[in-house]
Amino acid sequence: MKLALGCDHGGYALMQEIKAYLDTKENIEYKDFGTYSEASCDYPVFAEAAANAVVSGECDLGILICGTGIGISISANKVKGIRAALCSDCFSAEMTRRHNDANMLCMGARVLGPGLALKIVDTFLAAGFDGGRHANRIALISEIESKQV
């Protein structure tokens, strides 16, 4: 599995924790789309780059972090084909994969501590899409997206 990672200055420290954690996992690679410091920057730039890597198939899933997770998730969801979910608990992380086939996990570094964030990452990566009745709903979401200019 290959992950697309992205964050802004508010999420930089937590992203370093996540990268260190991912480095201990077998069969998980990642590509870091930045930012690369705590210098003030604009989260849409990094959200778009990571989201494009997921949509293109370069990466399988993505993880994005900003201060609250809100701005970076809104930005990622502007990329056609992205279903980015802002999660602050393990149940939501599991269910967004199982029911929404979310392809990007977003978190807020000012909302979560690193311990919980790592559990959310594990939960998101371990869960798979249930398909069935949920596949029809994903198709309906894609249909809405295709109507946009």
N, C-alpha and C positions, 0 to 999 in steps of 0.2 A: 504494500500500500504506500502511495506517495501523497503527502499532504502539502497544500499551499498554505503558508503562514503569512500573516500580515498584521501590523499593529501601528498605532501612532505613538507619540511620546508618552501618553498616559498609560498605554498598555505595554510599553517596552520592558519594564522590569518583570512583569508577569510572563511575557513571552519568553524571556530568557529562562525562567523556571520551567516553562513547558518544553522548550527546546532541550534543556538538560535532561528532563524526564524522558522525552522521546528518544534521546541518544542511548538510553538504557534498554530500549525495546527492540527486539528482533523484528525484522520484516517491516519496519516503518521507516520510510525515508521522508524527507521534507525539503521544500524549497522555500527559503525565506525571502519574501518580497519587500521587507523593510517595515518600518523604519529601523535604522541601525544605531540610534542613540536616543537620549531623552530630550534632545533639542526640539523645540516646538515645531510641529509640522501639521499637515492636513490629511486626516484619515481617509477621505475619499480616494486619494491617489493609491494608497496601499490596498484598500478594499477592492478597487477595480482591477488592479494587477493580479491579485490572488484569485479573484472571481473568474477572470478571463482564463487563468491557468486551469481552473476546474472545468469550465465550460468547454475548453478546447480538448480536454482529455489528458493534458500534460500531467495533471494531478487528479487524484481520485476524489478527495474531499479537501475542505479547507477549515482553518481555524483563524478567526480574526478577533483582535482585542483592542478596545479603546478604553477611555475612562469609565463609561457606563455600559458600553456595548451597543448603545442605541444608534449613534451616528454611523458607526462602521457597518452595522447590520442594514440600516436603511440604504446606505451606499451600495453594498454588495447586492442587495435585492433589485437594484436598477439594472443589473446585468442580466440579459435574457438567458433563462435556463438556470438561474441561481435560486435556490430556496435556502436562504440564510435564516437561522433561528437563534434568537438571543435567549440563552439559557443561564439560569442562576441556581439550578438544582438538578440532581441526577434524574429524577422522574421525567422532567421536561426534555432533557437530553436524550433519554431513551425513546420517549414517545415521538419526538420530532423525527427521529430516524425511522421508527417503525411505521408511523402513520402518515408523515408528510414527506418521507424520503428526502429530508433536508440534506443538502450537500455541503453546507458550511455551518460551523458552530461559531457563534459570537458570544463573547463574554465581556464583562466590565471589570477592569482591574481595580477600580475604586469601590466595587460592590462585593467582590469575592476575595477571599484569602487564597494563597497558593494551594493549600491542602485540598480545599473543596474544588478549586478549579481543575486540579489534576484528576480528581475523581470524576468530574463532569466530562473531561476529555476521554478518560477510559470508557465511561458509559456510552458516550456518543460513538466512539470508534468500534465498540463491541456490538452495538445494536445493528440490525439489518432491517431492510424494508419488508413489511409484512405482505405487501401486494394485496390481492383480493379486492375487496370493496374500496380500499384506499387507492388502488391504481386508477380507478375511475375519477377519483377526486383530484389526483395529480394531473390527469389528463384535462380536467376542467380548468385547473389553474393554468396549465400550458395554453389552453384555448383563450383564456382571458389575456394572457401575455401576447399571444399572436395577433390579437385585435389592436394592440397598441401601435401607434405610428412611430 
